[in-house]
Amino acid sequence: MARRPRRNHSQAFKARMAMAAVQGENTLIGLAQDFDLHPQQIKQWRDQLLDGAAGVFGAAPKAEAHSRHLALLCFRELFESTLR
């Protein structure tokens, strides 16, 4: 029996599967059978979606603001050094 080549799923497909798993209209086993996936793979995508959902409401912008602040400090220092 020949091995099946590794499949790479798009981010949109993973998001759709994760959202379907969160909605609960179908079981993980049902989704896996419908889309020829392993139930554990769908569970991992669902868990990644739920873990990352908190970042939508404010956790990520703090890190972005910090990096933006550091960049501004570097630019200011560079600007001041060129004026001297």
C-alpha positions in Angstrom: 0.0 0.0 0.0 1.5 3.3 -1.1 1.7 6.2 1.3 -0.6 9.2 0.7 1.3 12.4 0.1 1.2 14.9 2.9 -1.5 17.5 2.5 -1.1 21.1 3.3 -4.4 22.8 4.2 -5.0 26.5 3.8 -5.5 28.8 6.7 -9.1 29.5 5.6 -9.8 25.7 5.5 -8.4 25.3 9.0 -10.4 28.3 10.3 -13.6 26.8 8.8 -13.0 23.4 10.4 -12.2 25.1 13.8 -15.3 27.2 13.6 -17.4 24.2 12.7 -15.9 22.3 15.7 -16.7 25.2 18.0 -20.2 25.6 16.8 -20.9 21.9 17.6 -23.4 21.3 14.9 -21.5 18.1 14.0 -19.2 16.0 16.2 -15.4 15.9 15.6 -15.7 12.4 14.3 -18.5 13.5 11.9 -16.4 16.4 10.6 -13.4 14.2 10.3 -15.3 11.7 8.2 -16.9 14.4 6.0 -13.6 16.0 5.2 -11.2 13.0 5.4 -9.2 14.3 8.4 -8.2 12.9 11.7 -10.4 14.1 14.6 -7.3 15.0 16.6 -6.2 17.4 13.9 -9.6 19.2 14.0 -9.3 19.3 17.8 -5.9 21.0 17.6 -7.2 23.6 15.2 -10.2 24.3 17.5 -7.9 24.6 20.5 -5.6 27.0 18.6 -8.7 29.1 17.6 -9.9 29.3 21.2 -6.5 30.1 22.6 -6.0 32.9 20.1 -9.4 34.4 20.4 -8.5 36.4 23.5 -5.9 38.3 21.4 -8.7 39.8 19.4 -9.9 41.8 22.4 -6.7 43.5 23.4 -3.9 41.3 24.4 -1.9 41.6 21.1 -2.0 45.5 20.7 0.0 45.9 23.9 2.9 44.1 22.4 2.5 46.0 19.2 2.5 49.3 21.0 5.6 48.4 22.9 7.5 47.5 19.7 6.2 50.7 18.1 7.5 52.7 21.1 10.9 51.1 20.8 11.0 51.9 17.1 10.2 55.6 17.8 12.9 55.8 20.4 15.5 54.4 17.9 14.4 56.8 15.2 14.6 59.7 17.6 18.1 58.8 18.7 19.1 58.3 15.0 17.6 61.7 14.1 19.3 63.5 17.0 22.7 61.9 16.2 22.5 63.1 12.6 21.7 66.7 13.7 24.9 66.9 15.8 
